[in-house]
Amino acid sequence: MSRNDQSLCSIAPGCITINLHIQPRASRNAVSGLRENALRVSLTSPPVDGEANQLCREYLAELFSVSKSSVTIVSGETSRYKRVRIAAEDPERIRNVVMTLAEQAAVDSVKTKNKVTKGHSHGTSKKRG
């Protein structure tokens, strides 16, 4: 199954699994968009000696208000694409947060594209006087 065939997240009893695309060496830790049915997460840590994976688990634990030990990388330890399982009493609550983050990232992406488009005058010439 390819990444495009998978949903953004899936719920099982007592846990949720989320697809992530990690961008290491970012200026700040943040959910920064969507990419190929994965939540794009920017992390400040470099992908060296497991530092980005550790920060990823810590950031997600904080983001979803769960313990660090509840967050497990189930696949993609050495890849930007990861599947992360979060153990939780209420995985539906986490799914709602994921979907809200995804929607907000999509809105922010459109706003950013509109700013870039409005800021450029493609194909127009300046008046000379």
N, C-alpha and C positions, 0 to 999 in steps of 0.2 A: 504494500500500500504506500503510495507516495504522500508527501506532506500535504498536497492539495486535496487529497481524498479524506483527510482527517478533519474533525471539527476542532474548533478552538479549545474546547474543554469537554471532558466527559465525567459524569458522576457515577460512583459506585458506592455501595454502603460504607459509610464512615470515611470517605475520601473523595477528592476530586483530582483529576489529572489535567494539567494545562500544558499546551504547546507554547514554547517560548522561542524567540529569536533574540539572542544576546548581542549587544553592541558594547564591547569592552572599551576601556580608556575614554569614556565619555566625560563631559565636564560636570555632570551630576547624575545621581541615581534617579531614574524616572521611567515610567511607562511612556514610551515615545511613539507609539503607533501600532499598526498591524502589518504583518508581512506573511503572505502565504499561509493563512489560517493559523497564525501564531501571534501572540502578544509580543511586540518588540519592547525589550527592556534594555535601557541604557545603564551601564554600570561604570563607576569610576576606576575600578580595579583593572589591571592588565591581566590577560589570560595566561599567567605564569604560575607554575607550581600550585594550581588549584585555587588561586586567590579569587578569581572571578566567580568560580563555583561557590566558594564559601560566602562571598558577598551576595551572590544571587540568593542563596538560601536565607541569609540574614535579612536581606531587603524584602523578600516575599513574606517572611514571617512577620515582619513589622507591618507591611502593607495589608496583610489579611488578618492581623491580630491573632496569630497562633504562635506556639513555641517554635524555636529553631529546629528542635528535634522532630517536629511534625512535617518538615519540608524535606523531601527526598528527591534527588535527581535520578530518575529511573532509566533514562537513556540520553546520550549526547554529552557525556562527561567531557569529551575533548572537542566538541563541535559547538558552533554558535546556535544550532538548533537543538533544543532540549525538550524533554518531556519531564515535567515535575509533578510529583504526587504530594498532595497536602492532606494529611490526616486531620479530620475535623468532625465535631459532633454534628454540625449543620453545614454539610458541603454545599447545599443550595444557597446559603448566604454568601459563600465565597464565589459561587458561580454568578450571583447577581452583581457582586463587586467586579468580577472579571468583565462581565458584559457592559457594565457602566464605564469601566476604564476603556474598553474597546470602542464604545460609542463616542466617548469624549475624545479619544485619540483620532477617530475618523473626522470628527467636527474640527478639531485643531488642525488636522492635515489640510482640510479644505480651506480653512481660514488662511493658513500659511501660503497655500498655492495662490489664493486670491490676492494676497498682499504682494507676492512676487509678480503676478500678472499685471496688477494695477501700477506697480512701480516702474514698469518698463514701457517704453513707447516703441514697440516693434513696428518697423516699417514707416514711421513718420519722420518727417524731416523738420529741422528747426527753422523758424522764420529768420530770415536775415534782414537786417534793417539798416 
